[in-house]
Amino acid sequence: MTLTAVFLAALAPAPAAPERLEPCGYEADGPVHLRTGPSASRRSLGVLGPGDRVTVEREAGDWYRISLDARSRSGLRPGTEGWTVKRHLEPRTCSRPSG
């Protein structure tokens, strides 16, 4: 490499830090009941719609105890807590700059 090439390479801007994906909650994958307990026989509090965002509080078998991050498509209030089957929630990812 010539001295000019080395000098120009040193002046070139550094590549941008790659983004990394981090988990940032869950969202419903379709209409799914939010129930008072971890069983399909428990009373329904309402329905989560596709894309409704939730936070998982704990799990019991095939069920998650969740709280709503925002008003659901069906009108459930933010902070509403209940149980839903794990398979109906998809992890969301958010990109964060590395560094």
SVG drawing of the C-alpha trace seen along z (x, -y; Angstrom):
<svg xmlns="http://www.w3.org/2000/svg" viewBox="-66 -12 70 38">
<polyline fill="none" stroke="black" stroke-width="0.4" points="0.0,0.0 1.3,-3.4 1.5,-6.2 -1.2,-8.1 -3.6,-5.1 -2.8,-4.6 -3.4,-8.3 -6.7,-8.4 -7.9,-5.2 -7.1,-6.9 -9.3,-9.9 -12.2,-7.9 -15.2,-8.0 -15.6,-5.1 -18.4,-2.7 -21.6,-3.2 -22.1,-1.0 -24.3,2.0 -27.7,2.1 -28.6,4.9 -32.0,6.3 -33.3,6.6 -36.4,8.0 -38.9,5.3 -42.1,7.0 -44.7,9.1 -47.7,8.7 -50.7,10.7 -50.6,12.6 -54.4,12.6 -57.6,12.4 -57.0,14.1 -58.9,14.1 -57.5,12.4 -58.7,14.6 -58.9,14.3 -56.7,17.4 -54.5,19.8 -57.3,22.0 -59.6,21.8 -62.5,22.4 -61.7,19.1 -63.8,16.0 -62.7,13.9 -61.9,10.2 -61.9,9.4 -60.0,10.0 -56.5,9.0 -56.3,8.1 -53.4,8.6 -50.5,6.3 -51.8,5.4 -48.6,4.9 -48.2,6.6 -45.7,7.2 -45.3,10.7 -45.3,10.7 -45.0,14.4 -45.8,17.8 -47.6,21.0 -47.4,24.0 -48.6,22.9 -49.9,19.6 -48.5,16.1 -49.8,13.6 -49.6,10.3 -50.4,6.6 -51.5,4.4 -49.0,1.7 -51.7,-0.4 -55.4,-0.3 -56.3,2.9 -58.0,2.9 -61.1,4.2 -61.0,1.4 -59.3,3.0 -57.5,0.3 -53.7,0.0 -52.5,1.9 -55.3,4.5 -53.9,7.8 -54.9,11.3 -53.8,14.6 -53.4,15.8 -51.9,18.8 -48.2,18.4 -48.5,19.5 -50.7,16.5 -47.9,14.0 -45.0,13.1 -41.8,11.5 -41.2,8.0 -37.7,6.8 -36.5,3.3 -33.3,2.1 -30.8,0.3 -27.5,-1.2 -24.5,0.8 -21.9,-1.0"/>
</svg>
